[in-house]
Amino acid sequence: MSYFPFFVELKDTPGLIVGAGKVGLHKIKKLMDYGPQLTVVAKEFDSRVKEISGIVCEQREFVDSDIEGKSFVIAATQDEQLNAHIYKLCSERHIPVNVVDDKDKCSFIFPSVIKKGKLNIGISSGGASPVMTTLLADRITDVIPDNIEGILDYLEEIRPKAKELIEDDARRSRFLAYMARLTLEENRVPDEEETKSCIEKYFK
């Protein structure tokens, strides 16, 4: 099975996690930086799950209606039959579902994620080796500029200026590519005068 790496807006998106043990906790922590509205349903809770602010915890048995209105569902219980049942329910209703440690019952999977400000990098082996994706993520992290958040803010800021001042699409694309390479290679943000000078070169 091959998974396409969509990047999805999760802020305020309703999601359900069934299971609140160590695995459920791990999934919650991965998701919380992206602002979803998470409901966690489980008969037993790892105490650390209940300490996470911004989620709804319901200590009880799962019922089929729990998936209603949810944009995604994660089955993280130790009950294989329950996980399979949740997968079937979600598949019938076309709700994206992830059954932990069972890639044949996943319409989406969790990549290894590198997040630094606006930069998000997801790495997946299609479930073949989560350890390998973690090792590769560590290597990629080592080559990301320390100032990547400031660099991305700067590159975002100059885009509308470039669109306003450089009418030719090809010239504007070359300018933006040049500025991206400059900031990446030198790990710095050019000042206003340098930016103006660079724009003028491509404006001509």
GROMACS elastic network, one bead per residue, 0.5 to 0.9 nm:
[ bonds ]
;  ai    aj funct       b0    kb
    1   103     6  0.88286   500
    1   104     6  0.83257   500
    1   126     6  0.71956   500
    2   126     6  0.63928   500
    3     6     6  0.88116   500
    3   107     6  0.84392   500
    3   108     6  0.72840   500
    3   109     6  0.79098   500
    3   124     6  0.84837   500
    3   126     6  0.64793   500
    4   108     6  0.89541   500
    5   111     6  0.88415   500
    5   122     6  0.76462   500
    5   123     6  0.86852   500
    5   124     6  0.84581   500
    7   120     6  0.88641   500
    7   122     6  0.88196   500
    9    12     6  0.88114   500
    9    13     6  0.78981   500
    9    34     6  0.78332   500
    9    36     6  0.88664   500
   10    13     6  0.50531   500
   10    14     6  0.82689   500
   10    15     6  0.89744   500
   10    31     6  0.84910   500
   10    34     6  0.58485   500
   10    35     6  0.61354   500
   10    36     6  0.51346   500
   10    37     6  0.84341   500
   11    14     6  0.87977   500
   11    34     6  0.58400   500
   11    37     6  0.75566   500
   12    34     6  0.88135   500
   12    35     6  0.59383   500
   12    37     6  0.52009   500
   12    38     6  0.88056   500
   13    35     6  0.76999   500
   13    37     6  0.55194   500
   13    38     6  0.80664   500
   13    70     6  0.79667   500
   13    71     6  0.66123   500
   13    72     6  0.85436   500
   14    36     6  0.61152   500
   14    38     6  0.59859   500
   14    39     6  0.76886   500
   14    69     6  0.72902   500
   14    70     6  0.51254   500
   14    71     6  0.56623   500
   14    72     6  0.72876   500
   15    36     6  0.67472   500
   15    37     6  0.60316   500
   15    39     6  0.63010   500
   15    40     6  0.86490   500
   15    67     6  0.84925   500
   15    69     6  0.86165   500
   15    70     6  0.52036   500
   15    71     6  0.56801   500
   15    72     6  0.50306   500
   15    73     6  0.58194   500
   15    74     6  0.80673   500
   16    37     6  0.85083   500
   16    38     6  0.57579   500
   16    40     6  0.59424   500
   16    41     6  0.75990   500
   16    66     6  0.77071   500
   16    67     6  0.69102   500
   16    70     6  0.65299   500
   16    71     6  0.82176   500
   16    72     6  0.64875   500
   16    74     6  0.62133   500
   16    75     6  0.83862   500
   17    20     6  0.77259   500
   17    24     6  0.70532   500
   17    27     6  0.84725   500
   17    28     6  0.80294   500
   17    38     6  0.72019   500
   17    39     6  0.62754   500
   17    41     6  0.63704   500
   17    42     6  0.85014   500
   17    72     6  0.87152   500
   17    73     6  0.58755   500
   17    75     6  0.60420   500
   17    76     6  0.69528   500
   18    24     6  0.76076   500
   18    39     6  0.84427   500
   18    40     6  0.58326   500
   18    42     6  0.58461   500
   18    62     6  0.71779   500
   18    73     6  0.78013   500
   18    74     6  0.62354   500
   18    76     6  0.56809   500
   18    77     6  0.64269   500
   18    83     6  0.86123   500
   18    86     6  0.89189   500
   19    22     6  0.89337   500
   19    23     6  0.79718   500
   19    24     6  0.56253   500
   19    25     6  0.86428   500
   19    40     6  0.69865   500
   19    41     6  0.61349   500
   19    43     6  0.77286   500
   19    44     6  0.78150   500
   19    45     6  0.77468   500
   19    74     6  0.84617   500
   19    75     6  0.66255   500
   19    78     6  0.79948   500
   20    23     6  0.72756   500
   20    25     6  0.61056   500
   20    40     6  0.68911   500
   20    41     6  0.72135   500
   20    42     6  0.57521   500
   20    43     6  0.82237   500
   20    44     6  0.66941   500
   20    46     6  0.59263   500
   20    47     6  0.89538   500
   20    49     6  0.66603   500
   20    50     6  0.89949   500
   20    57     6  0.89975   500
   20    76     6  0.73667   500
   20    77     6  0.75727   500
   21    24     6  0.52448   500
   21    25     6  0.60805   500
   21    26     6  0.86667   500
   21    42     6  0.85913   500
   21    44     6  0.75293   500
   21    45     6  0.60338   500
   21    46     6  0.51184   500
   21    47     6  0.88341   500
   21    49     6  0.79730   500
   21    76     6  0.79010   500
   21    77     6  0.76720   500
   22    25     6  0.51014   500
   22    26     6  0.63091   500
   22    27     6  0.89116   500
   22    46     6  0.68488   500
   22    48     6  0.89662   500
   22    49     6  0.88049   500
   23    26     6  0.50971   500
   23    27     6  0.64582   500
   23    28     6  0.87411   500
   23    76     6  0.63539   500
   23    77     6  0.82354   500
   23   100     6  0.79697   500
   24    27     6  0.52013   500
   24    28     6  0.62008   500
   24    29     6  0.86913   500
   24    40     6  0.86434   500
   24    46     6  0.88562   500
   24    49     6  0.82173   500
   24    74     6  0.84043   500
   24    75     6  0.83241   500
   24    76     6  0.55217   500
   24    77     6  0.78318   500
   24   100     6  0.88694   500
   25    28     6  0.51200   500
   25    29     6  0.62285   500
   25    30     6  0.87215   500
   25    46     6  0.76295   500
   25    48     6  0.74560   500
   25    49     6  0.58298   500
   26    29     6  0.52933   500
   26    30     6  0.64126   500
   26    31     6  0.88882   500
   27    30     6  0.51489   500
   27    31     6  0.63454   500
   27    32     6  0.87684   500
   27    74     6  0.84270   500
   27    76     6  0.86471   500
   27   110     6  0.85208   500
   28    31     6  0.52005   500
   28    32     6  0.60581   500
   28    38     6  0.81346   500
   28    40     6  0.89816   500
   28    49     6  0.80927   500
   28    52     6  0.88136   500
   29    32     6  0.54614   500
   29    33     6  0.75458   500
   29    52     6  0.86518   500
   30    33     6  0.68612   500
   30    34     6  0.83493   500
   30   110     6  0.89017   500
   30   113     6  0.84292   500
   31    34     6  0.57009   500
   31    35     6  0.72578   500
   31    36     6  0.71325   500
   31    38     6  0.88900   500
   32    35     6  0.54345   500
   32    36     6  0.66080   500
   32    37     6  0.87956   500
   32    38     6  0.84698   500
   32    54     6  0.84578   500
   32    55     6  0.88916   500
   33    36     6  0.84134   500
   35    38     6  0.87580   500
   35    54     6  0.87974   500
   36    54     6  0.89925   500
   36    55     6  0.88133   500
   37    54     6  0.74855   500
   37    55     6  0.66112   500
   37    56     6  0.81337   500
   38    54     6  0.77187   500
   38    55     6  0.51172   500
   38    56     6  0.62859   500
   38    57     6  0.86282   500
   39    55     6  0.59068   500
   39    57     6  0.60315   500
   39    58     6  0.74756   500
   40    49     6  0.88539   500
   40    55     6  0.72763   500
   40    56     6  0.60429   500
   40    58     6  0.60940   500
   40    59     6  0.81891   500
   41    44     6  0.88253   500
   41    45     6  0.88284   500
   41    56     6  0.84802   500
   41    57     6  0.61990   500
   41    59     6  0.59110   500
   41    60     6  0.64729   500
   41    61     6  0.72304   500
   41    62     6  0.63590   500
   41    66     6  0.84556   500
   42    45     6  0.64630   500
   42    57     6  0.81101   500
   42    58     6  0.66462   500
   42    59     6  0.51647   500
   42    60     6  0.55340   500
   42    61     6  0.61992   500
   42    62     6  0.68758   500
   42    77     6  0.81489   500
   43    58     6  0.83153   500
   43    59     6  0.51517   500
   43    61     6  0.56188   500
   43    62     6  0.81563   500
   44    59     6  0.65131   500
   44    60     6  0.78487   500
   45    48     6  0.80802   500
   45    49     6  0.66772   500
   45    50     6  0.72789   500
   45    57     6  0.87099   500
   45    59     6  0.72638   500
   46    49     6  0.55562   500
   46    50     6  0.73015   500
   47    50     6  0.55154   500
   47    51     6  0.67200   500
   48    51     6  0.51121   500
   48    52     6  0.68845   500
   49    52     6  0.55564   500
   49    53     6  0.89171   500
   49    55     6  0.88759   500
   49    57     6  0.83135   500
   50    53     6  0.77166   500
   50    55     6  0.82591   500
   50    56     6  0.86843   500
   50    57     6  0.68381   500
   52    55     6  0.67606   500
   53    56     6  0.86021   500
   58    61     6  0.87950   500
   62    65     6  0.85313   500
   62    66     6  0.69292   500
   62    82     6  0.86926   500
   63    66     6  0.56708   500
   63    67     6  0.83384   500
   64    67     6  0.63819   500
   64    68     6  0.80590   500
   64    86     6  0.77714   500
   64    89     6  0.75591   500
   65    68     6  0.54306   500
   66    69     6  0.82574   500
   66    70     6  0.81205   500
   67    70     6  0.54914   500
   67    71     6  0.85427   500
   67    72     6  0.83162   500
   67    73     6  0.71363   500
   67    86     6  0.85094   500
   67    89     6  0.81925   500
   67    90     6  0.74065   500
   67    95     6  0.83775   500
   68    71     6  0.87696   500
   70    73     6  0.69728   500
   70    95     6  0.74702   500
   71    95     6  0.62563   500
   71    96     6  0.69241   500
   72    90     6  0.85762   500
   72    95     6  0.58309   500
   72    97     6  0.57798   500
   72    98     6  0.81874   500
   73    86     6  0.84361   500
   73    87     6  0.87069   500
   73    90     6  0.76386   500
   73    95     6  0.72491   500
   73    96     6  0.63704   500
   73    98     6  0.64033   500
   73    99     6  0.85303   500
   74    83     6  0.89789   500
   74    86     6  0.87307   500
   74    87     6  0.89209   500
   74    96     6  0.86376   500
   74    97     6  0.56971   500
   74    99     6  0.59297   500
   74   100     6  0.73328   500
   75    82     6  0.83186   500
   75    83     6  0.55400   500
   75    84     6  0.86297   500
   75    86     6  0.68752   500
   75    87     6  0.77427   500
   75    97     6  0.75774   500
   75    98     6  0.61851   500
   75   100     6  0.62414   500
   76    79     6  0.86326   500
   76    83     6  0.73439   500
   76    98     6  0.83993   500
   76    99     6  0.63765   500
   76   100     6  0.54132   500
   76   101     6  0.85872   500
   77    80     6  0.74455   500
   77    82     6  0.76285   500
   77    83     6  0.66460   500
   77    99     6  0.86974   500
   77   100     6  0.80686   500
   78    81     6  0.89968   500
   78    82     6  0.84619   500
   78    83     6  0.80017   500
   79    82     6  0.53474   500
   79    83     6  0.62309   500
   79    84     6  0.86868   500
   80    83     6  0.50222   500
   80    84     6  0.60789   500
   80    85     6  0.85249   500
   81    84     6  0.51070   500
   81    85     6  0.61383   500
   81    86     6  0.86774   500
   82    86     6  0.61837   500
   82    87     6  0.85589   500
   83    86     6  0.51594   500
   83    87     6  0.62042   500
   83    88     6  0.87126   500
   83    99     6  0.63888   500
   83   100     6  0.85286   500
   83   105     6  0.87267   500
   84    88     6  0.62220   500
   84    89     6  0.86932   500
   84    99     6  0.78782   500
   84   105     6  0.74030   500
   85    88     6  0.51167   500
   85    89     6  0.62434   500
   85    90     6  0.86784   500
   86    89     6  0.51244   500
   86    90     6  0.61772   500
   86    91     6  0.85006   500
   86    97     6  0.83072   500
   86    99     6  0.84179   500
   87    90     6  0.52749   500
   87    91     6  0.60105   500
   87    92     6  0.85894   500
   87    97     6  0.64287   500
   87    98     6  0.76800   500
   87    99     6  0.69863   500
   87   105     6  0.62924   500
   87   106     6  0.77204   500
   88    91     6  0.51327   500
   88    92     6  0.61704   500
   88    93     6  0.87081   500
   88   105     6  0.86533   500
   89    92     6  0.53639   500
   89    93     6  0.64968   500
   89    94     6  0.86785   500
   89    95     6  0.84411   500
   90    93     6  0.51237   500
   90    94     6  0.58557   500
   90    96     6  0.68031   500
   90    97     6  0.63401   500
   91    95     6  0.61189   500
   91    96     6  0.74350   500
   91    97     6  0.75238   500
   91   107     6  0.83002   500
   92    95     6  0.78310   500
   93    96     6  0.89712   500
   94    97     6  0.87255   500
   95   107     6  0.86464   500
   96   106     6  0.79254   500
   96   107     6  0.56258   500
   96   108     6  0.65083   500
   97   105     6  0.77728   500
   97   106     6  0.56789   500
   97   107     6  0.54524   500
   97   108     6  0.63165   500
   97   109     6  0.85576   500
   98   101     6  0.88927   500
   98   102     6  0.82332   500
   98   103     6  0.78523   500
   98   105     6  0.67464   500
   98   107     6  0.62168   500
   98   108     6  0.57511   500
   98   109     6  0.61952   500
   98   110     6  0.83574   500
   99   102     6  0.56314   500
   99   103     6  0.70031   500
   99   104     6  0.84353   500
   99   105     6  0.56831   500
   99   106     6  0.55828   500
   99   107     6  0.87680   500
   99   108     6  0.89918   500
   99   109     6  0.86070   500
  100   103     6  0.74276   500
  100   105     6  0.84795   500
  100   106     6  0.80408   500
  100   109     6  0.86252   500
  101   105     6  0.89151   500
  101   127     6  0.86243   500
  102   105     6  0.56110   500
  102   106     6  0.69581   500
  102   127     6  0.88819   500
  103   106     6  0.51142   500
  103   107     6  0.82946   500
  103   108     6  0.86078   500
  103   109     6  0.75409   500
  103   126     6  0.82678   500
  103   127     6  0.64531   500
  104   107     6  0.83475   500
  105   108     6  0.89836   500
  106   109     6  0.63745   500
  109   124     6  0.83187   500
  109   126     6  0.77958   500
  109   127     6  0.77450   500
  110   113     6  0.83479   500
  110   122     6  0.85465   500
  110   123     6  0.88450   500
  110   124     6  0.76395   500
  110   127     6  0.88705   500
  111   121     6  0.89370   500
  111   122     6  0.53694   500
  111   123     6  0.51118   500
  111   125     6  0.80323   500
  111   126     6  0.85503   500
  111   127     6  0.88312   500
  111   130     6  0.80916   500
  111   133     6  0.76158   500
  111   134     6  0.89152   500
  112   121     6  0.81067   500
  112   122     6  0.56107   500
  112   123     6  0.51052   500
  112   124     6  0.64808   500
  112   130     6  0.76238   500
  112   133     6  0.59300   500
  112   134     6  0.58549   500
  112   136     6  0.88464   500
  112   137     6  0.66805   500
  113   120     6  0.68926   500
  113   121     6  0.56266   500
  113   123     6  0.65009   500
  113   134     6  0.85081   500
  113   137     6  0.72902   500
  114   119     6  0.76812   500
  114   120     6  0.56570   500
  114   122     6  0.65015   500
  114   123     6  0.84703   500
  114   137     6  0.67369   500
  114   138     6  0.86499   500
  114   140     6  0.84950   500
  114   141     6  0.71256   500
  115   118     6  0.74002   500
  115   119     6  0.56300   500
  115   121     6  0.65561   500
  115   122     6  0.87491   500
  116   119     6  0.51107   500
  116   120     6  0.66547   500
  116   148     6  0.72590   500
  116   149     6  0.64722   500
  117   120     6  0.77810   500
  117   148     6  0.78698   500
  117   149     6  0.52920   500
  117   150     6  0.87533   500
  117   152     6  0.84133   500
  118   148     6  0.87750   500
  118   149     6  0.67180   500
  118   152     6  0.70432   500
  118   153     6  0.81721   500
  119   148     6  0.77793   500
  119   149     6  0.74456   500
  119   152     6  0.77649   500
  121   137     6  0.84799   500
  122   137     6  0.83800   500
  123   133     6  0.58451   500
  123   134     6  0.81145   500
  123   136     6  0.78922   500
  123   137     6  0.70070   500
  124   127     6  0.70603   500
  124   128     6  0.85905   500
  124   129     6  0.84349   500
  124   130     6  0.74927   500
  124   132     6  0.88510   500
  124   133     6  0.59702   500
  125   128     6  0.53421   500
  125   129     6  0.59439   500
  125   130     6  0.68296   500
  125   132     6  0.76411   500
  125   133     6  0.64244   500
  126   129     6  0.78012   500
  126   130     6  0.86177   500
  127   130     6  0.63407   500
  128   132     6  0.86347   500
  129   132     6  0.53468   500
  129   133     6  0.67523   500
  129   134     6  0.89508   500
  130   133     6  0.51921   500
  130   134     6  0.63395   500
  130   135     6  0.87751   500
  131   134     6  0.51355   500
  131   135     6  0.62870   500
  131   136     6  0.87158   500
  132   135     6  0.50662   500
  132   136     6  0.61706   500
  132   137     6  0.85069   500
  133   136     6  0.51068   500
  133   137     6  0.60336   500
  133   138     6  0.86571   500
  134   137     6  0.50124   500
  134   138     6  0.63340   500
  134   139     6  0.88537   500
  135   138     6  0.51950   500
  135   139     6  0.65452   500
  135   140     6  0.88828   500
  136   139     6  0.50837   500
  136   140     6  0.62262   500
  136   141     6  0.85688   500
  137   140     6  0.51329   500
  137   141     6  0.60807   500
  137   142     6  0.87445   500
  138   141     6  0.51515   500
  138   142     6  0.65343   500
  139   142     6  0.53072   500
  139   143     6  0.71371   500
  140   143     6  0.55121   500
  140   144     6  0.67040   500
  141   144     6  0.53674   500
  141   145     6  0.86812   500
  142   145     6  0.82176   500
  143   146     6  0.88020   500
  144   147     6  0.84385   500
  144   148     6  0.69217   500
  144   184     6  0.83554   500
  145   148     6  0.52235   500
  145   149     6  0.88619   500
  145   151     6  0.86914   500
  145   183     6  0.89329   500
  145   184     6  0.67028   500
  145   185     6  0.84753   500
  145   186     6  0.87522   500
  145   187     6  0.56508   500
  145   188     6  0.86764   500
  146   149     6  0.81527   500
  146   187     6  0.72021   500
  147   150     6  0.55033   500
  147   151     6  0.61543   500
  147   152     6  0.87537   500
  147   187     6  0.63910   500
  147   188     6  0.69354   500
  147   189     6  0.85881   500
  148   152     6  0.60472   500
  148   153     6  0.85048   500
  148   183     6  0.88460   500
  148   184     6  0.81321   500
  148   187     6  0.76761   500
  148   188     6  0.86800   500
  149   152     6  0.53298   500
  149   153     6  0.62619   500
  149   154     6  0.86688   500
  150   153     6  0.50948   500
  150   154     6  0.61629   500
  150   155     6  0.86849   500
  150   188     6  0.82795   500
  150   189     6  0.72580   500
  151   154     6  0.51032   500
  151   155     6  0.61933   500
  151   156     6  0.85855   500
  151   180     6  0.84449   500
  151   183     6  0.64935   500
  151   184     6  0.79184   500
  151   187     6  0.77752   500
  151   188     6  0.68203   500
  151   189     6  0.58652   500
  152   155     6  0.50458   500
  152   156     6  0.60375   500
  152   157     6  0.84371   500
  152   180     6  0.88435   500
  153   156     6  0.52006   500
  153   157     6  0.61490   500
  153   158     6  0.88781   500
  154   158     6  0.63530   500
  154   159     6  0.88806   500
  154   189     6  0.68084   500
  154   190     6  0.86104   500
  155   158     6  0.53764   500
  155   159     6  0.64906   500
  155   176     6  0.78840   500
  155   179     6  0.75821   500
  155   180     6  0.70464   500
  155   183     6  0.87288   500
  155   189     6  0.87822   500
  156   159     6  0.55463   500
  156   160     6  0.79468   500
  157   160     6  0.67612   500
  157   161     6  0.74915   500
  158   161     6  0.50720   500
  158   162     6  0.60260   500
  158   163     6  0.86003   500
  158   176     6  0.83629   500
  158   195     6  0.85146   500
  159   162     6  0.51164   500
  159   163     6  0.62152   500
  159   164     6  0.86783   500
  159   176     6  0.74233   500
  160   164     6  0.61583   500
  160   165     6  0.86558   500
  161   164     6  0.51286   500
  161   165     6  0.61507   500
  161   166     6  0.82404   500
  162   165     6  0.52257   500
  162   166     6  0.54325   500
  162   167     6  0.81650   500
  162   172     6  0.63913   500
  162   175     6  0.79823   500
  162   176     6  0.78232   500
  162   199     6  0.71782   500
  163   166     6  0.56035   500
  163   167     6  0.63843   500
  163   168     6  0.87341   500
  163   169     6  0.83546   500
  163   172     6  0.69960   500
  164   167     6  0.67986   500
  165   172     6  0.87758   500
  165   199     6  0.78107   500
  165   200     6  0.87757   500
  165   203     6  0.69065   500
  166   169     6  0.75283   500
  166   171     6  0.69479   500
  166   172     6  0.55937   500
  166   175     6  0.88527   500
  166   199     6  0.76966   500
  166   200     6  0.87929   500
  166   202     6  0.70832   500
  166   203     6  0.53691   500
  166   204     6  0.87597   500
  167   170     6  0.89041   500
  167   171     6  0.79457   500
  167   172     6  0.71490   500
  167   203     6  0.80804   500
  168   171     6  0.54017   500
  168   172     6  0.61183   500
  168   173     6  0.86501   500
  168   203     6  0.84967   500
  169   172     6  0.50989   500
  169   173     6  0.61105   500
  169   174     6  0.86620   500
  170   173     6  0.51392   500
  170   174     6  0.62807   500
  170   175     6  0.86592   500
  171   174     6  0.51276   500
  171   175     6  0.61728   500
  171   176     6  0.87285   500
  171   202     6  0.60091   500
  171   203     6  0.76636   500
  172   175     6  0.50292   500
  172   176     6  0.62374   500
  172   177     6  0.85647   500
  172   199     6  0.88380   500
  172   202     6  0.71798   500
  172   203     6  0.83446   500
  173   176     6  0.52337   500
  173   177     6  0.61226   500
  173   178     6  0.85367   500
  174   177     6  0.50750   500
  174   178     6  0.60372   500
  174   179     6  0.86409   500
  174   202     6  0.80376   500
  175   178     6  0.50769   500
  175   179     6  0.62454   500
  175   180     6  0.86262   500
  175   198     6  0.76758   500
  175   199     6  0.70995   500
  175   201     6  0.86940   500
  175   202     6  0.63390   500
  176   179     6  0.51534   500
  176   180     6  0.61484   500
  176   181     6  0.86634   500
  177   180     6  0.51145   500
  177   181     6  0.62387   500
  177   182     6  0.85853   500
  178   181     6  0.52074   500
  178   182     6  0.61070   500
  178   183     6  0.87071   500
  179   183     6  0.61494   500
  179   184     6  0.84746   500
  179   190     6  0.87772   500
  179   195     6  0.85559   500
  179   198     6  0.83220   500
  180   183     6  0.53742   500
  180   184     6  0.61174   500
  180   185     6  0.85581   500
  181   184     6  0.51168   500
  181   185     6  0.59103   500
  181   186     6  0.83143   500
  182   185     6  0.53828   500
  182   186     6  0.59449   500
  182   187     6  0.78570   500
  182   188     6  0.80459   500
  182   189     6  0.86187   500
  182   190     6  0.86502   500
  183   186     6  0.53787   500
  183   187     6  0.52233   500
  183   188     6  0.52206   500
  183   189     6  0.59231   500
  183   190     6  0.75409   500
  184   187     6  0.51410   500
  184   188     6  0.74103   500
  185   188     6  0.83020   500
  186   189     6  0.84905   500
  190   193     6  0.79966   500
  190   194     6  0.58332   500
  190   195     6  0.60776   500
  191   194     6  0.54679   500
  191   195     6  0.62106   500
  191   196     6  0.86890   500
  192   195     6  0.51336   500
  192   196     6  0.61256   500
  192   197     6  0.86191   500
  193   196     6  0.51029   500
  193   197     6  0.61730   500
  193   198     6  0.86821   500
  194   197     6  0.50297   500
  194   198     6  0.62011   500
  194   199     6  0.86433   500
  195   198     6  0.51741   500
  195   199     6  0.62369   500
  195   200     6  0.86914   500
  196   199     6  0.51600   500
  196   200     6  0.62475   500
  196   201     6  0.88693   500
  197   200     6  0.51875   500
  197   201     6  0.65606   500
  198   201     6  0.52741   500
  198   202     6  0.68414   500
  198   203     6  0.87142   500
  199   202     6  0.53806   500
  199   203     6  0.59659   500
  199   204     6  0.88233   500
  200   204     6  0.63055   500
  201   204     6  0.58017   500
